[in-house]
């Protein structure tokens, strides 16, 4: 059983393709292993070892992918969003206790003054156009080598490979440490769910400072002996050209990306005729059933919706490839860890036929939040001889064991005591012929506490007003679920990874006063 990232990389043929990008030669699996060994040796010479944390601030692309994989073989990696401002870097770099910061050779951004302020060593990553995609070298600024690290060499299964922060939408972001064994287990789980083989190639359009891209796209592909073709970041105008150039067998994305790709499909009929995908994967937020159907009709392949989160090293449940079932509106069956329902107030499991909080237990689950005993006390509990993690999602199982998420517990709208699932309202609004995208959310109400609101983006060339959309919803929903406010927007605000965000949306749209 592969329990470290190095173990995942080790068995594949040296000459097999591993990492690719536009106008670059392929980095082979043998070349990737050589790169990892050279990188760990270099970091060890700089006094950086297995117990040390290295923040990575790099743009999307093959070097970001290989920097993560290579460094995670022997140190703790901490990828950060390149779009952060100085104040954000100050929080994350100090909160993580980073010993070094990796940036591109020509980087001159806001992470540098933070590193200087806190004495964090800066390592410049140099790549070359005449080298294979993902090849790099590290050069240290300032003092030279500082001797061998306290804990040199390759990591063990119990070492921390990756640290990420929770989104911090409603509270201070929490540090999630993920072990080598967590990453190895999750890569295997995703590979099994998607039946990945050495012949598979993933086109990565996900940001690589987020668990979805790091594990579902990059690590699962490499663990299967397959390849990953790295884009410079999501761009709906370029996706069809990338699909033609990379010739992938699959890609994974969040629903808003899928919707943007669909919006360009009619203008790329020739490209569609050349594209041959085995599957499309969707995760990180709920995929509207209408989008799933449109994707399958457009690309002629199954769309597999999966359920993931950072604390689970991404995947928890997944729909099935044919001849198995895939159910629109469901996140599938458990696909790695055990998935159960728990009482929302008491530390006990409940019958799967009810509605409750989704909880998980398995080898891909974080050992716990760092330096946050209060969060661990509320998020983990022991039952039936296992340690269970509370996801914060509410859901229910059908007779086939397929899980349906009814909403984040913090996002469920409490309208005067009546509980409204925003996902249920989303699905109805998406059936309106003029609606291209929508998100239902809570807005404050002086008497009811919360009222139902929705933000909507219309399809190109279509028209509808607030009244028409509300009347449409009223035909299919109980009165208390019908949005009392519908805002028609050019674009709905999104988070850093492209996900639509319900919490805080009322304030962003001026509805919180």
N, C-alpha and C positions, 0 to 999 in steps of 0.2 A: 504494500500500500504506500502511495506517495504522500508523505506528510510534510514536505517542505517544497518551496518553489524550485529549488535545485533538483529535487527528485522528479518534479513534473517535467523539467527540461531535459533530463539526462538521457532517456532511452531512445530518442528519435534519430533517424539517419542524419549524418553530418551534412550531407549535400541537399537535404530537403529544404524547400523554401520556407522561411519563417516570417520575415517582416518586409513589407514592400511599401512603395509610395510612388507618386507620379515622377516620371523621368529619372528614376533611380534604379540601380541594380538591386536584386533581392539579397537580403541578409539571410544566410542559411541557418539551420538549427545548430550546426557546428560552430558557425561564426557567432551566434548568440551566446553559446556556452563559453567560447573564448572571451567574448566581451564581458560576460559576467565575472569570470575568473580574474581578468585584468582589472576590472573596476573595483572588485573587493580588495585585491592586492593594493591598488592605489589608495583606496580609502584607509586601509590598515596602516600604510606607510605615513598617512597624515594623522594617525592617532585616532581614527574613527572606526569603531567596531560594532559588534552585534548589539550592544546595549545602547548605542548612540542613535539619535534621531537626526535625519537629514531632511530639511524642507526642500521641496522641488517646485520651482516657479519657471515653467517652460510652456511655450505655446503647444497646441495640439500638433501632432505629427509623429513620425517614426521615432525621433530621438526621445520624445516624452515617453513613448511606450517602452522603449528599450531601457531608458534610464530607470524607470520604475522597476521593471523586471530584474535588471542586472543588479541594481543596488539592493533590492529587497532580498536577494540571495544571501546578504551578509550584514545588512544594517536595517534599522527601522526607517521606512520611508514615510514622508508626510507631504503628499502633493497638495499644492495650494492654487487657488484660482488666479490666473495671471491678471485678471481684471480688478483685483482688490486695490483699494487705496491704502495709503501709508498707515492710517489709523487701524485698518483691518489687519494688515500685516503685523503691526505692533501687537495686537491682541493674539493672533494665532501663533506667531513665532515664539512669543514669550510663554503663552499658555502651554505649548507643546514642549518647551525646553529644548529647542533645536540646537544641535552642536554645530551644524553647518547648513549653508544655503546654496543650492545648485541653481544657477541661472545660465542663460545663453551667453556666448562669448561677447555679443554686442549689446547685452541688456544694460539699460541705464534707468531703470524704473524705481518705483517707491519702496520695493523690498530692500534696496541697498542701504538707505539711511537707517532703516530699522536694524539691519544686521550690524552696521557700524555702532549704533547706539548701545546694543546689547552684547557686543563682542562675539557675534556669531561669524564663524569663518565662511568666506565666500569662495565657492568653487565654480569656475567658468567651464561650461561645456562647449567643446569645439567639435563640429561635424565638418564634413567635406562632401561637395557635390560628386566627386569622383570615387567616393567610397560607397559601399552598400547602404541602403536605407537603414537608419537606426544606429549606424556606427558612430561612436563618439570617443573623445578623450576628455579627462578632467584636469584642469590646471588650477592650482590654489593661488589666491591673491595673498600678498603679504609674506609671512614667514614660510620657510620651506617645510620639509618633512619633519614631523615631531616624534618619530619613532613608532614602534609597533603599538597597535591598539591594545587595550586591556583585554578585550575579548575578540581576537582576530578569527579569520576563517569563515567558513560557511555557517549559516544559521542552523539551529536545531528546531525541532517541531514546536517547542514551547516558547521560542523567542517571538517577540512582536515583530511582524513584518510590515504592518501598515497602521497608521493612526489617522483617523478622520474625525471631523467634528459633525455632530448633528446640526440640522438646519438652524436651530435656535429661533424658530418662528414665534414661540410663545414664552421662551425662557432663555437663559444664558446657554450658548452652545455647549454640549457635553462632549468630552473626548471619548472616542470609541477605539480602544486598542484591539487589533485583530492579529491573531497568532499565525505563524506559518501553517500550522495544522488547520486553522480556520480557512485560509485561502486555498489550501490544497483540497480540502473537502468540498468547498463551493465550486471550484473549477471542475471537479469530477461530477458533482451534481448537475451542473449546467450541461456538461458534455454528454451525460447520460440522457437527460431530458430531450436534447436536440439531436442525439445520435451522431455526434461529431466524429469525424474520421480524419486521417491525414490528407484526404482529398478535399476537405472543406476549406473554404477561404471566407473570412469575414471582412466586410467593408466597415471600418470604424468611422462613425460620424459623431460619436458621443464625446463629450469633454472628458479628458483623462485626469481630472482632479476629483472625479466622482466614482463611486463604487460600481456603477452600472458599466461604464466603459472599461474601467480597469480590470474587472473580473469577468463580466459576461462576454465582452468582446475580445480583449487581449489575452488574459490568462487562460481562459477556457479553450481558446483556439490553439495556443501554443502547447497546452497540456495534452491535447488530442493529437499533436504532431502535425496540425494544420498550419495555416498561415493567416496573417492579419495584414490588410492593406490600409494604411493610415492616411486619412484625409487631414487637411490643416484646420479642421473645425467645420461645423455644420453650415452648409450654404445650399439652400433649396435650388438655386440657379445652377449649381455645379453637380448635384447628386447624380443626374442621369449620365453625365460625362464620366464621372468617377465609376459608376456601375459598368459602363462600357470598357473603361481602361483597366479596372481591377479584375473584372470577370469573377465576382464573388459568387459563392453559393448561398450566402445569407447576409443579412445585416440586422442590427438591433438598434432600437431608438425609442424615444418617449413619444406619446401620442401626438403632441403638437408638431413634432418633426414629421411623423407619418402624414399628418394633414397637409403640411406644407408641400411634401413630395407629391401627394395626390393632386394638389392644386396645379402642379406643373405637368402632370402626366399627359394631358391632351396635346401639349405642345411638343412632346417628345415621343411620338409614335414610332419613329424609326428606331430610336434607342430601345424602346420597350420590346420591339421585335427581336432585338439582339440579346436582351438580358435573359438569363436562365437561372433563376433563383430556386433553390430547394425549399427554402422557408424564409419567412420574415418574423422577427421576434419583436414584441413590444413589452415594456416594463416601466417601472418607476411611478406611474400613475395610471388611473383607470382608462382603458381604451374603449371609447364609445362603440357599441356594436355596429353602428352604421359605418364607422371608419374601417373596422375589421372587414366587413363585407366588401366595401369599395376596394380595399387593398388586395383582397383575394381575387376579385374580378379583374383588377388592373394588371397584376403581376402573374396571375395564374399559378399561385402556390399557396400553401397553408400559412395562415398568420397565427403564431403561437403567443398568446398573452401569458406572461409570467408575473409573479408577485415577489418583490424583493425590498430589502431595506438594508441600511448600513450595518446595523447591529447583527444581521444574519449573514454578513459578507455577501450580501445581495440576495440570492435566490432562496425562496421558501416553498413556493408552489408554482405549478406550471400546467397549462393545457397540454394536450398530447398531440404528437404527430400522427397522421394516418398510419394504420387503421384505427388508432385510438381516437377518443373524442376530443373535440374542442368546442367549448360552449361560449358563444358571445355573451358578454356581461359577467363571465366568471373568470377567476384567476387560476382555475384548474385544481388539480389534486396535489397533495403534498409531494414535493420533488426534492428530497434531501432530508431535511429535518422532519421530525414528527410535528404535525399541525393539529391543534385541538382548539376547543372553545373553553373559556373560563368565565366565572362570575366576575362582573366588572368591579365589584366591591369587596369580595371575599377571595381568599387564596385557595380556590378549589376549581377543579374542572367540572364542566356541566355536560349534559347530554348533547350529542352532535346534532340532534334534531331541533335544538333551540337557536336562539340568537344570543351571542355573547362576544366577549373580547377574544380576538385571535391570539393564541399563545403558541410558542414553538420551543422545541428542545432538540439539540443535535450537535454534531461536531463542527458545524460552521458558525455557531453562535458565539459572540464575544464573551470572554470570561466576566465582563462587567465594565461599567463606566469607570474611568480613571479619576481617582481623588474625589469621588462624589458618592459617599455612602447613602445619602438621602435618596438619590435617584436609583441606586441599586436596591434599596429597601422596597421601593414602590414598583420597580420594574421586573424583579425576579422573585420567584417563590418556589418552594419545594412541594412536590405532590407526586404520589405513586412512585416514589423512588427516583424521581428525575427533577432536574432544575429547569424551570420554565421561564421564558422571557415574554413579557407582555408587550405586544406590538403597538398598542394604542389604537388598533383598528377594530371596528365592530363588523361581525360577519355571521354567515350561516352556511351550513352544508346542505346539498341536496342528497337525494337517495343514492346517487352514484359516487358520492364523496367529493364532488366539485364544490369549491369554496366561492362564495359570492361576498364581496366586501360591500357593506352598506354605508361605510364612511369612516373617516377618522373620528374617534370619540370626541375629540376637541372640535371637530368640524360639524358634528350633528347639530342641526338648528333646533333650538328649544323655543317654539312659538307659543308662549303662554301655557306651557305644559305639554303641548303636542310636539312630538319629536319628528323631525323631517330629515330624511336622508338626502343630502344634496346630489348624490350620484343618481338617485331615482329621478329627480327633477331634470338633471342633465340629459338623461336618456330620452325623456319625453321631448324636451326642447330640440334635441338633435334630429328628431323626426320631422321638424318643420322644414319644408322644402327650401326656405330662404336662409336657414341657419347653417353656417359653416363651422362655427366653434362657439362653445358656451361654457360658463362656469357659474354654478349656483353657490351662493354664500349667505352668511348671516349679516344683517345690518341691525343696528340698535333700534329699539322701539320703546317709547316712554312707558307704556302700559304692559305690553306683552313680553318685554325683555329683549326678544329678538324677533325679527321679521324676515321673510324669505325674499331674497333679491337675486338677480341674475345679470351677468354681463354677456353680451352676445356680439359675435362678428358675423356679418352677412356674407353669403356667397357672392362672388363677383357677378355683377349684372342683375342681381336679385334685389328686391325691395320688400320691406316690412316695417311696420311701426310697433311701438310698445304695446298698443292695444291689441293688434293682430296676434302678437306672440302670446300675450296673456290669455286671449280668448282661445287660442289653440291649446294651451296648457290646461285651461279650465275644462276642456272636453275630455281630458284623460286623467286628471288628478283631482283628488279631494280638494275642496275649497281652501283648506288651511295650508296646502302644499303649493298652491299657485303663487308664483312670485308677485309680490305687490309692487315691486320696482324692477323694470327691465331697462338696462342701459345698453344702447347700441353703440359699439365702439369700432374704431378702425383696427385696434389691436388690444388684446387683453394682456395686462402686465404679467410677466413670467419671472421665474427664479433663474438662478445662474445656469442651471442645467436644462432649461427650456420647459420646465414643468409649470403648469398653471397653479397659482397659489390662492387658496380660499381664505386662509387666515390672514387678516390684515387688509383684505381687498376693499372692504367698506371704507376704511380710512384712506386708502390710496385713491379711491374714486370720489372722495368728499361726501360720503354718506354716513360718517360716524358721529357727526355733531347733532 
